[in-house]
Structure formats: structure tokens, C-alpha cells
Amino acid sequence: MLNNWSEYIPAVKKAFGALGKKHPKMITAYQALETAAADGDALDAKTRELISMAVAITTRCDGCIGVHAEAARRAGATEAEVAQALATAIAMNAGAAYVYSLRAMEAFDQTQK
């Protein structure tokens, strides 16, 4: 097991709350972002959570992974849906690495002279 998520997720939520108490304006602003992102009916909760999990992978945020995995399960996501969302994140990371490799080659080429 890579992580004990049943312990980690509550610990993240507790720490998040503790920081929020120390900086209430920050937590209010963060919650407003969450509320704004959920506003409207173009995407259902399950789709938003699957996107959130994929983004959490690309940003390498363990807390985000755990919290959104839990929320995706509550929203009715299946293992197959989660796996496909994560496969999309893997593909996007590979694409980003390819594009940044082009930038690195360009930098290398331009520094030769």
C-alpha cells in the first residue's frame, strides 16, 4: 500500500480546517472558488470529481487525490470511470512532457551559439 488513505484523508481535512481557523479569509475565499466551480448544471458532481482527480494527479497533490477520490465515490463514480479519468491524466502528463521536451531542445539549440 502506498498510503493509508483512511487515515490520511481525515488528517488532511483536520489540518485544512486548522489552517482555515488561523486564516479565515483564506478559507472563505477557497470555499467560494469551490462553490463557484460547482455552480450551474453543465457538469454533474461525479464528472467534476473525476476531473478533480485527474487534475490532482497532474498537480501531484496527495491531499487533493484523497479528498476527491472520496468525493468521487460518494458521487457514484465507478472504478472504471476513475481508471479512465486517471488514464487521461497520464496521457496529458505525457503530452506536457513532450511539449516541454521541445522547449528544452529549443533552449539547448539556442545556447550553442
ABEGO torsion letter per residue (X at the ends): XABBAAAAAAAAAAAAAAAAAABAAAAAAAAAAAAAAABEAABBAAAAAAAAAAAAAAAGBAAAAAAAAAAAAAAGBBAAAAAAAAAAAAAAAAAAAAAAAAAAAAAAAAAAX
